[in-house]
Amino acid sequence: MNMLHLVQAKRDGREHSVDELNWLMGEVVKGTIPDYQLSAWLMAVYFRGMTPTETAGLTRAMVNTGRRLDLSSLGPHVADKHSTGGVGDKTSLLVAPMVAACGVPVAKMSGRGLGFSGGTLDKLESIPGFRVELSAHEFVAAVRTVGLVIASQSPDLAPADGKLYALRDVTATVESLPLIASSIMSKKIAAGANAVVLDVKVGRGAFMKSLDEARALAAAMRDIGREVGRNVRAVISDMEQPLGNAVGNALEVREAIESLRGSGPPDLMEVALELGTNLLEMTGRAGSTDEGRALLVQAINSGQALERFRAFVANQGGDPVIVDHLERLPKAPVQYEVTAPSAGYVRVIDAEAIGRASVEIGAGRKVKGEKIDPSVGFVLHSKVGDAVREGDSLATIHAAGKEDAERIAPALLGAFDLTRDPVAAPRVIIETVK
Ligand code: URA
């Protein structure tokens, strides 16, 4: 087989065979295909799409590049959660310890920042010492000892996704249904959990801008899961504005810990509770939505979810002291306020614009392998529907230098739209696809 032929075939809208997809993913992992040909293929997929059969075949081919973990020794149910990507979306850092604290093991393979969206691995690596690269053995051992693991793709687990993901990030080929579905589902299948809840984001700060696209992505992933015998639910949630208040790696870890301490922003808590409740229901830990929610709230109020997070950080080499000393997280030297030019109500906070500004300031990557700055980002002080007075701080920029902050401030201000008329706060959970 020949890569040039595959690029030509996809460019011309032809369907790849299972053999071609298996060959391609195998070569991706061996590193024999130059980035320029792989990028051309990704762009062809972006424009031409894939049939459902092809998307399922690509997912299986990606899984086959590594091991598929058997977690059956950990009990009848192991939970996993994944987001399709958003801005300020630190939900995994809450849901995983909350669900684990309710007695359901959580085994999760995550990704790095992608395009304008943040990534759980980058967030976790802002914790001094934290290791995201675990062997298959360490992955399973972590679930056994602390009931919870979040790790990256490795040579053992879905390595093809790791390679494609890094290239998609910097070639404008992220927003593609088959590439997102196969990326997410290959990680979910390889990591072995049998109850998976997907947070499918929709809106300006999501890769799916319309509800129809989000529903199609949710259905595609549910169908792939069903084919391999996994119980998959998808929650479609709003990503018009950033989730919570913090955007940027260490800032988001800080917000996640504050949320586990019981003072999380309402929209973030709503998404975390909805996803967690679904997992507790799917694994039989809760008999109803109300019971699931009550268990999760209790896990936070009792401090057990926070303790689970602390144990998880320590188990993966991170400094657990940060849980009590947030000041030990990386901190940007400059804080700069962006203020409201007039009084009014916040009508829009454009999550994509905020996400792009965060990449620009160093929280994400513009070229493959670029080092990110864990300390930089933004903290929003108002959300859609809030009233602001002229001169109120809309957001604080955390930057490496004053010039960076001044350069990015107009983009941040431009992401806010204020209006004179009152605005209703948007609903966060749109629907659940079971
Ligand atoms: N999350 C992933 O793991 N992959 C994608 O393509 C998008 C979000």
Boltz pocket constraint, residues with backbone or C-beta under 6 A from the ligand:
constraints:
  - pocket:
      binder: B
      contacts: [[A, 83], [A, 84], [A, 85], [A, 110], [A, 111], [A, 114], [A, 174], [A, 179], [A, 180], [A, 181], [A, 183], [A, 184], [A, 187]]
      max_distance: 6.0
